Amino acid sequence: MTDTLTPASDLASRSTTRWPNESDAYRAARTTLLAEEIRLRRHIQQVAAQRRALPAGGGIDQDYMFEGKDGPVTLTRLFGDHDTLIVYSMMYGPDRARVCPMCAALLDAWDGMARHVAQRAALVVVARSPIDRILACAAERGWTGLTFLSDPSGDYTADYVGDRDADMPAYTIFRREAGAVHHFYSGEGGMEIADPGQDPHAAPDLNPLWVMLDTTPEGRGTEWYPRLDD
């Protein structure tokens, strides 16, 4: 697709944006950066198309049972009127005193976005703690837009997160076609895929916090992580 597009450097050179008191050196560097941003935009779209073209993943072996605020609910019922289901597994196991600050930062952003996601796909958040404890955590954080579930048996966690009692984050998407449910996509890789000096964060990153910090002079840093509100 990129072979038929106008070269990024040519597009960047067409920009007429200028800022007060900027130097020639700033403009030259910013135009070079703009060309890279255009290339990045195109690559993000290319990767997204490649992701959408994945063949059907493995079928689910069981209709996993979760516990929600209104009682038991199966994975297939979580789709509702949609054919796509997004499941985020947050780090809040029964042995964890408080929810993971990184998960909290992500879900703080997603809570407001959930109603918009719901126009296109179903979205739920799962943890291994009992449902009452999870709902209390959600209330403490002020999360009202997300749907929270407990995985009481650990069956789902064992298959799509890690060990049965894994206290790990996971992002998983399921697809329903012709009545059958298949795994579609999950984030993959740990420290073994990290570049030097970086965490193995997703690309594009699912946390708006990191995306915003990446635009600042300080960046996201190498040792800074968000804290819970104390």
SESE-816831 format. One record per residue: residue in three letters; x, y, z of N, C-alpha, C in turn. Coordinates in steps of 0.02 Angstrom, whole numbers, plus 32768, in hexadecimal, padded with zeros to 4 digits. Example, Ala and Ser with C-alpha at 12.3 -4.5 7.8 and 13.67 -1.06 7.14 Angstrom:
BEGIN
  gutor  n.px  n.py  n.pz  ca.px  ca.py  ca.pz  c.px  c.py  c.pz
    ALA  8294  7EE4  8186   8267   7F1F   8186  8294  7F5B  8186
    SER  8282  7F90  8162   82AC   7FCB   8165  8285  8002  818A
//
This chain:
BEGIN
  gutor  n.px  n.py  n.pz  ca.px  ca.py  ca.pz  c.px  c.py  c.pz
    MET  8029  7FC4  8000   8000   8000   8000  802B  803F  8000
    THR  8062  8040  8028   808B   807C   802D  80AD  808E  7FEB
    ASP  80B4  805D  7FBC   80D5   806B   7F7C  80AC  809D  7F53
    THR  806B  80A1  7F5F   8041   80CE   7F38  8036  8111  7F5A
    LEU  8050  811B  7F94   8046   8158   7FBA  807C  818B  7FAB
    THR  806B  81C9  7FB5   809C   81FE   7FAF  80D1  81F5  7FE5
    PRO  8111  81FA  7FD5   8146   81F2   8007  8139  821F  8044
    ALA  8146  8204  807F   8138   8228   80BC  815D  826A  80C0
    SER  819A  826C  80A8   81C1   82AA   80AA  81A1  82E0  807F
    ASP  8183  82CB  8047   8161   82FB   801C  8123  8317  803E
    LEU  80FD  82EC  805E   80C2   8304   8082  80D7  8334  80BA
    ALA  810B  8321  80DF   8121   834B   8117  8136  8390  80FF
    SER  8155  8393  80C5   816D   83D3   80AB  8134  8401  8097
    ARG  80F8  83E6  8090   80BE   840E   807D  809E  8431  80B8
    SER  80B1  841E  80F4   8093   843B   812F  80A2  8486  8133
    THR  806F  84AD  8140   8078   84F6   8146  8076  850D  818E
    THR  8074  84DE  81BD   8071   84F0   8204  80B2  8510  821A
    ARG  80AD  8547  823E   80E6   8568   825C  80D2  8580  82A2
    TRP  8103  8582  82D0   80F5   8596   8314  811B  85D6  8325
    PRO  8101  85FE  8354   8121   863E   8363  816B  8637  8375
    ASN  8194  8660  8355   81DB   8666   8366  8203  8627  835A
    GLU  81EB  85F9  8333   8212   85BC   8327  824E  85CC  82FA
    SER  8284  85A7  8304   82C0   85B1   82DC  82BE  8586  829E
    ASP  82EA  8594  826F   82F0   856A   8233  8304  8523  8246
    ALA  832F  851D  8279   8345   84DB   8290  830B  84B3  82AC
    TYR  82E0  84D6  82D2   82A5   84B3   82ED  8278  849C  82B5
    ARG  826A  84C8  8284   823D   84B5   824D  8258  847B  8225
    ALA  829A  847B  8218   82B7   8445   81F2  82B1  8403  8218
    ALA  82BF  8404  8259   82BB   83C7   8281  8273  83B0  8288
    ARG  8244  83E0  828F   81FE   83CE   8296  81E2  83B1  8256
    THR  81F7  83CA  821D   81E0   83AE   81DD  81FB  8368  81D3
    THR  8239  835C  81E7   8255   8319   81E4  822F  82EA  8212
    LEU  821E  8302  824E   81F6   82DA   827C  81B0  82CD  8260
    LEU  8192  82FE  8241   8150   82F5   8224  8150  82BE  81EF
    ALA  8185  82BA  81C7   8189   8285   8196  818A  8241  81B9
    GLU  81AE  823C  81F1   81B1   81FD   8216  816D  81ED  8235
    GLU  814A  8221  824C   8107   8216   8269  80D7  81FD  8233
    ILE  80DE  8216  81F7   80B4   81FD   81C0  80C5  81B4  81B1
    ARG  8105  81A3  81B0   8119   815D   81A5  80FF  8131  81DE
    LEU  8102  814A  821B   80E8   8124   8254  809D  8119  824D
    ARG  8079  814E  823B   8031   8147   8231  8021  8112  81FE
    ARG  8046  8111  81C8   803B   80DF   8193  804C  8099  81AC
    HIS  8081  8094  81D3   8094   8051   81EB  8061  8037  821E
    ILE  8047  8064  8248   8013   804F   8276  7FD7  8033  8251
    GLN  7FC4  8055  821A   7F8B   803D   81F2  7F9C  7FFA  81D0
    GLN  7FD9  7FF3  81BA   7FEE   7FB4   819B  7FEB  7F7A  81CC
    VAL  8004  7F86  8209   8003   7F52   823D  7FBB  7F42  8251
    ALA  7F91  7F75  8255   7F4A   7F69   8267  7F28  7F3D  8232
    ALA  7F37  7F4B  81F3   7F1A   7F22   81BD  7F34  7EDB  81C0
    GLN  7F73  7ED3  81D0   7F90   7E90   81D6  7F70  7E6A  8210
    ARG  7F63  7E8E  8247   7F42   7E70   8281  7EFB  7E5A  826E
    ARG  7ED7  7E85  824C   7E92   7E74   8238  7E90  7E38  820A
    ALA  7EC5  7E2C  81E5   7EC7   7DF6   81B5  7EDC  7DB3  81D4
    LEU  7EE8  7DB1  8215   7EFA   7D72   8235  7EC5  7D3D  8227
    PRO  7EDA  7CFF  821A   7EA8   7CC9   8214  7E89  7CBB  8258
    ALA  7E53  7C96  8258   7E31   7C86   8297  7E61  7C62  82C6
    GLY  7E62  7C77  8304   7E8B   7C55   8336  7E68  7C17  8350
    GLY  7E82  7BFC  8386   7E66   7BBF   83A2  7E20  7BCA  83BE
    GLY  7DF6  7B98  83B6   7DB3   7B9A   83D3  7DB8  7B91  841F
    ILE  7D87  7BAC  8443   7D87   7BA4   848B  7D71  7B5D  849D
    ASP  7D95  7B40  84CE   7D86   7AFC   84E3  7D4B  7AF7  8512
    GLN  7D3C  7B2F  8533   7D03   7B2F   8562  7CE6  7B76  8563
    ASP  7CA7  7B7A  8576   7C87   7BBB   857C  7C96  7BD4  85C3
    TYR  7CCD  7BF8  85C9   7CE6   7C0C   860B  7CB1  7C2F  8634
    MET  7CB0  7C1E  8675   7C7F   7C3A   86A3  7CA0  7C70  86CE
    PHE  7C83  7CAB  86CD   7C9A   7CE3   86F6  7C65  7CF4  8729
    GLU  7C78  7D1F  8757   7C49   7D39   8788  7C46  7D85  8781
    GLY  7C0B  7D9F  8775   7C02   7DE7   876F  7BD8  7E03  87A8
    LYS  7BC8  7E42  87A4   7BA1   7E61   87DA  7B5B  7E44  87DF
    ASP  7B42  7E28  87A7   7AFF   7E0B   87A7  7B00  7DBE  87A9
    GLY  7B3B  7DA1  87B6   7B3F   7D58   87BB  7B6A  7D3A  8784
    PRO  7B65  7CF8  877B   7B8E   7CD5   874A  7B7D  7CEA  8703
    VAL  7BB1  7CEB  86D8   7BA7   7CFB   8692  7BDC  7CD7  8669
    THR  7BC9  7CBB  8631   7BF9   7C97   8607  7C1A  7CC6  85D5
    LEU  7C52  7CAF  85BA   7C77   7CD7   8589  7C4C  7CE6  854D
    THR  7C27  7CB5  8534   7BFF   7CC1   84F8  7BC8  7CF5  8503
    ARG  7BAF  7CFB  853F   7B7C   7D2D   854E  7B9A  7D73  8551
    LEU  7BDB  7D78  855D   7BFB   7DB9   8563  7BFC  7DDF  8521
    PHE  7BF5  7DBB  84E9   7BF5   7DDD   84A8  7BBA  7E0C  84A1
    GLY  7B82  7DFC  84C1   7B46   7E24   84B8  7B32  7E25  846F
    ASP  7B28  7E62  8454   7B14   7E69   840E  7B4F  7E6E  83DF
    HIS  7B8C  7E68  83FA   7BC8   7E70   83D1  7BE4  7E2C  83BD
    ASP  7C0F  7E2D  838B   7C33   7DF0   8377  7C7C  7DF2  838E
    THR  7C91  7E29  83AE   7CD5   7E30   83C9  7CD2  7E3E  8413
    LEU  7CFC  7E1B  8438   7CFF   7E23   8481  7D47  7E30  8495
    ILE  7D52  7E67  84B9   7D94   7E79   84D4  7D94  7E69  851E
    VAL  7DC6  7E42  8534   7DCD   7E30   857A  7E11  7E49  8593
    TYR  7E0F  7E75  85C5   7E4E   7E8B   85E4  7E53  7E6A  8629
    SER  7E8A  7E48  8635   7E97   7E29   8676  7EC4  7E57  869E
    MET  7EA9  7E72  86D5   7ED0   7EA1   86FC  7EF2  7E7E  8736
    MET  7F28  7E9C  874E   7F4F   7E80   8785  7F2E  7E93  87C7
    TYR  7F01  7E68  87DD   7EE0   7E72   881D  7ECB  7E2E  8838
    GLY  7EFD  7E03  8844   7EF1   7DC2   8861  7EE1  7DC7  88AB
    PRO  7EC8  7D90  88C8   7EB3   7D92   890F  7EEC  7DA1  893F
    ASP  7F2B  7D96  892B   7F63   7DA3   8957  7F80  7DE9  894F
    ARG  7F64  7E10  8921   7F7C   7E54   8915  7F54  7E85  8940
    ALA  7F78  7EAE  8968   7F56   7EDC   8995  7F2D  7F10  896F
    ARG  7F4A  7F2C  893A   7F28   7F5E   8911  7F34  7F4E  88C8
    VAL  7F09  7F6A  889E   7F10   7F5D   8857  7F52  7F78  883E
    CYS  7F6E  7F58  880A   7FAC   7F6E   87EC  7FA5  7FB6  87D4
    PRO  7FD4  7FE2  87E6   7FD0   8029   87D0  7FD0  8030  8784
    MET  7FF5  8005  8761   7FF6   800A   8717  7FB2  7FF7  86FA
    CYS  7F93  7FC1  8715   7F50   7FAF   86FE  7F1F  7FE6  870F
    ALA  7F26  8004  874A   7EF9   8039   875E  7EFE  8075  872F
    ALA  7F3B  8087  871C   7F44   80C0   86EE  7F22  80B1  86AB
    LEU  7F29  8074  8693   7F09   8061   8654  7EBE  8063  865A
    LEU  7EA3  8046  8690   7E5A   8041   8697  7E3B  8085  86A8
    ASP  7E61  80B1  86C8   7E48   80F5   86D3  7E36  8115  8690
    ALA  7E61  810A  865E   7E54   8126   861B  7E1D  8100  85F8
    TRP  7E1E  80BE  85FD   7DED   8096   85D9  7DA6  809F  85F5
    ASP  7DA0  80AF  8635   7D5E   80B5   8653  7D34  80E9  862F
    GLY  7D52  8121  861D   7D2E   8154   85F8  7D23  8143  85B0
    MET  7D4F  8118  8595   7D4C   8105   854F  7D1E  80CA  8542
    ALA  7D0A  80A7  8577   7CE6   8067   8570  7CA4  806F  854A
    ARG  7C81  80A6  8555   7C40   80AF   8533  7C49  80B6  84E8
    HIS  7C82  80D1  84D4   7C90   80D9   848C  7CA5  8096  846E
    VAL  7CCE  8070  8492   7CE1   802E   847C  7CA3  8002  8473
    ALA  7C73  800A  84A1   7C37   7FE0   84A1  7C0D  7FE9  8462
    GLN  7C19  801E  843D   7BF6   8027   83FD  7C10  7FF7  83C8
    ARG  7C4C  7FDC  83D3   7C6C   7FB1   83A1  7C7A  7F6A  83BA
    ALA  7C86  7F62  83FB   7C9A   7F21   8416  7C88  7F1E  8460
    ALA  7C83  7EE1  8479   7C78   7ED7   84C1  7CBB  7EDA  84E4
    LEU  7CBC  7EF6  8520   7CF9   7EFF   8547  7CED  7EED  858F
    VAL  7D16  7EC1  85AC   7D11   7EAF   85F2  7D56  7EAD  8611
    VAL  7D58  7EB4  8653   7D96   7EB0   8679  7D90  7E77  86AB
    VAL  7DC2  7E4B  86AD   7DC0   7E0F   86D6  7DFA  7E0E  8706
    ALA  7DEF  7DF3  8742   7E24   7DE8   8772  7E15  7DA9  8799
    ARG  7E47  7D8F  87BD   7E3F   7D50   87E1  7E21  7D5A  8827
    SER  7E1D  7D97  883F   7E00   7DA4   8881  7DB5  7D96  8880
    PRO  7D96  7D8B  88BB   7D4D   7D85   88BE  7D2B  7DC4  88A3
    ILE  7CF0  7DBC  8887   7CCF   7DF3   8866  7CC1  7E2D  8895
    ASP  7CAF  7E20  88D4   7CA2   7E57   8902  7CE0  7E81  890D
    ARG  7D19  7E61  890F   7D58   7E86   8919  7D69  7EAF  88DA
    ILE  7D5C  7E92  88A0   7D68   7EB6   8862  7D3A  7EF3  885C
    LEU  7CFB  7EEA  886D   7CCC   7F22   8868  7CDC  7F59  889B
    ALA  7CF6  7F45  88D5   7D0B   7F77   8907  7D46  7F9E  88ED
    CYS  7D74  7F7C  88CA   7DAD   7F9E   88AC  7D95  7FCF  8877
    ALA  7D66  7FBA  884E   7D4C   7FE6   881A  7D2A  8024  8838
    ALA  7D06  801A  886E   7CE5   8052   8890  7D19  8082  88AC
    GLU  7D4D  8067  88C9   7D82   8091   88E5  7DA3  80BC  88AF
    ARG  7DAC  809E  8874   7DCC   80C3   883D  7D9B  80F0  8818
    GLY  7D5A  80E9  8824   7D29   8111   8801  7D19  80F7  87BC
    TRP  7D26  80B7  87AF   7D18   809A   876E  7CCE  8089  8768
    THR  7CAB  80A8  873B   7C64   809B   8733  7C51  8086  86EC
    GLY  7C7F  808E  86BD   7C6F   807D   8678  7C82  8038  8662
    LEU  7CAE  8018  8688   7CC6   7FD5   8675  7C9E  7F9E  8696
    THR  7C9F  7F63  8677   7C7F   7F27   8693  7CB5  7EFC  86B2
    PHE  7CAE  7EEB  86F2   7CE0   7EC4   8716  7CC6  7E7E  8726
    LEU  7CF4  7E4E  8720   7CE3   7E08   872C  7D1A  7DE6  8755
    SER  7D06  7DB3  8779   7D35   7D87   879B  7D3B  7D45  8774
    ASP  7D77  7D2A  8775   7D82   7CE7   8758  7D8B  7CB7  8793
    PRO  7D55  7CA0  87B2   7D5B   7C7A   87F0  7D7F  7C38  87EA
    SER  7D77  7C16  87B2   7D98   7BD5   87AA  7DE0  7BDB  8793
    GLY  7DF0  7C12  8773   7E33   7C1A   8757  7E3C  7BF8  8714
    ASP  7E07  7BDA  86F9   7E0D   7BB7   86B9  7E20  7BE8  8681
    TYR  7DFE  7C20  867E   7E0D   7C51   864A  7E54  7C6C  8652
    THR  7E66  7C7C  868F   7EA9   7C97   869D  7EDF  7C65  8689
    ALA  7ED3  7C25  8697   7F04   7BF2   8686  7F0F  7BEC  863B
    ASP  7EDA  7BF7  8615   7EDF   7BEF   85CC  7EF7  7C2D  85A8
    TYR  7EE7  7C68  85C1   7EF4   7CA5   859A  7F1E  7CDA  85BE
    VAL  7F34  7CCB  85FB   7F5D   7CFC   861F  7FA0  7CDD  8633
    GLY  7F9E  7CA5  8655   7FDC   7C85   866D  7FC9  7C4A  8698
    ASP  7FE7  7C46  86D3   7FD2   7C13   8703  7F8B  7C21  871B
    ARG  7F6D  7BEF  873A   7F28   7BF6   8751  7F1F  7C32  8780
    ASP  7F51  7C3F  87A9   7F4E   7C77   87D7  7F7B  7CB0  87C1
    ALA  7F88  7CB5  8781   7FB5   7CE8   8767  7F9C  7D2E  8777
    ASP  7FC8  7D55  8795   7FB8   7D9B   87A3  7FDC  7DC5  876F
    MET  7FC3  7DBF  8731   7FE3   7DDE   86F7  7FAF  7E02  86CD
    PRO  7FC3  7E36  86A8   7F95   7E56   867B  7F91  7E2F  8639
    ALA  7F58  7E32  8618   7F51   7E12   85D7  7F19  7E35  85B1
    TYR  7F24  7E3A  8570   7EF3   7E5A   8543  7EE1  7E27  850E
    THR  7EA2  7E12  850D   7E8D   7DDA   84E2  7E4D  7DEC  84BD
    ILE  7E49  7DD9  847E   7E0E   7DE7   8456  7DF3  7DA5  843A
    PHE  7DB2  7D9C  843F   7D8F   7D62   8423  7D60  7D7A  83ED
    ARG  7D55  7D4E  83BC   7D29   7D5D   8384  7CF5  7D26  837D
    ARG  7CB6  7D3B  8372   7C7F   7D0B   8368  7C69  7D0E  831F
    GLU  7C6C  7CD4  82FF   7C57   7CCF   82B9  7C2F  7C8F  82B0
    ALA  7BF4  7C96  8291   7BC9   7C5C   8284  7BBD  7C33  82C3
    GLY  7BB7  7C55  82FC   7BA8   7C34   833B  7BE4  7C16  835F
    ALA  7C1E  7C16  833F   7C5A   7BFA   835E  7C86  7C33  8377
    VAL  7CA7  7C28  83B1   7CD2   7C5B   83CE  7D1A  7C44  83C9
    HIS  7D45  7C70  83AF   7D8C   7C63   83A8  7DB5  7C9A  83C8
    HIS  7DEF  7C88  83DF   7E20   7CBA   83F4  7E36  7CE0  83B6
    PHE  7E3A  7D22  83BA   7E4F   7D4A   8381  7E95  7D67  838B
    TYR  7EA0  7D85  83C6   7EDF   7DA9   83CF  7EED  7DB0  841A
    SER  7F2D  7DAB  842C   7F44   7DBC   846F  7F87  7DDF  846A
    GLY  7F93  7E0C  8499   7FD6   7E28   849D  8007  7DF1  84AF
    GLU  8041  7DF0  8490   8072   7DBB   849B  80B6  7DD8  84AC
    GLY  80DC  7DB0  84D0   8122   7DC2   84DE  812C  7DE1  8522
    GLY  8166  7DD3  853F   817B   7DF1   857E  81BD  7E13  8576
    MET  81E6  7E0F  85A9   8227   7E31   85A7  8254  7E16  8570
    GLU  8245  7DD9  8558   826F   7DBC   8523  8268  7DE3  84E1
    ILE  8233  7E0B  84D9   822C   7E31   849C  823A  7E7C  84A6
    ALA  8250  7E8F  84E2   825C   7ED5   84F0  829C  7EEE  84D0
    ASP  829C  7F2C  84B9   82D8   7F4D   84A2  82FF  7F67  84DE
    PRO  8340  7F72  84D7   8369   7F8A   850F  834D  7FC9  852F
    GLY  8346  7FC8  8571   832F   8003   8595  82E4  800F  8591
    GLN  82BE  7FDF  8576   8276   7FE9   8570  8250  7FAD  858B
    ASP  8213  7FBB  85A2   81E5   7F85   85B1  81C9  7F6B  856F
    PRO  81B2  7F2D  856E   8196   7F11   852F  814E  7F29  8525
    HIS  8145  7F6C  8520   8102   7F87   851B  80E4  7F78  84D6
    ALA  80A1  7F7A  84D5   807E   7F6B   8497  808B  7FA1  8463
    ALA  8082  7F90  8425   8089   7FC1   83EF  8050  7FB7  83BD
    PRO  8023  7FE7  83B5   8021   8025   83DC  800D  8018  8424
    ASP  8021  8044  8451   8014   803B   8498  7FCA  8044  84A7
    LEU  7FAE  8019  84CF   7F67   801C   84E0  7F59  804E  8518
    ASN  7F8D  8067  8538   7F84   8095   8570  7F8E  80DD  8557
    PRO  7F59  8106  8557   7F61   814C   8540  7F94  8173  8568
    LEU  7FA0  815E  85A7   7FD2   8181   85D0  8016  8181  85AF
    TRP  802C  8147  8597   806D   8142   8578  8070  8167  8536
    VAL  8039  8164  8510   8037   8187   84D0  8040  81D2  84DB
    MET  801F  81ED  850E   8025   8234   851C  806B  8245  8534
    LEU  8086  821E  8561   80C9   822C   857B  80FE  8228  8545
    ASP  80F2  81FE  8513   8122   81F8   84DC  8128  8238  84B4
    THR  80F8  8266  84BB   80FB   82A5   8496  811F  82DC  84BE
    THR  8133  82CD  84FC   8152   8300   8527  819E  82FD  8523
    PRO  81C0  8333  8537   820A   8331   8536  8227  82FB  8562
    GLU  8206  82EC  859A   8221   82B9   85C8  8211  8272  85B2
    GLY  81DD  826A  8589   81C8   8228   8574  81AB  8200  85AD
    ARG  81A3  81BF  85A2   8187   8195   85D7  81BA  8182  860B
    GLY  81FA  818E  85FC   822E   817C   862C  823D  8132  862B
    THR  8270  811E  8650   8283   80D8   8653  8274  80B8  8697
    GLU  8266  80E1  86C9   825A   80C6   870D  821A  80E1  872C
    TRP  81F7  810F  870A   81BB   812C   8728  817E  8102  8717
    TYR  8154  80F7  874A   8115   80D4   8741  80DF  80FA  8768
    PRO  80A1  80F8  8752   806C   811B   8777  8061  80FC  87BB
    ARG  8047  8125  87E8   8037   810F   882C  7FEC  8112  8836
    LEU  7FD4  80E9  8864   7F8E   80EF   8879  7F86  8130  889F
    ASP  7F4A  814C  889F   7F3F   818B   88C3  7F40  817E  890E
    ASP  7F72  8198  892F   7F78   818F   8978  7F6F  81D1  899C
//
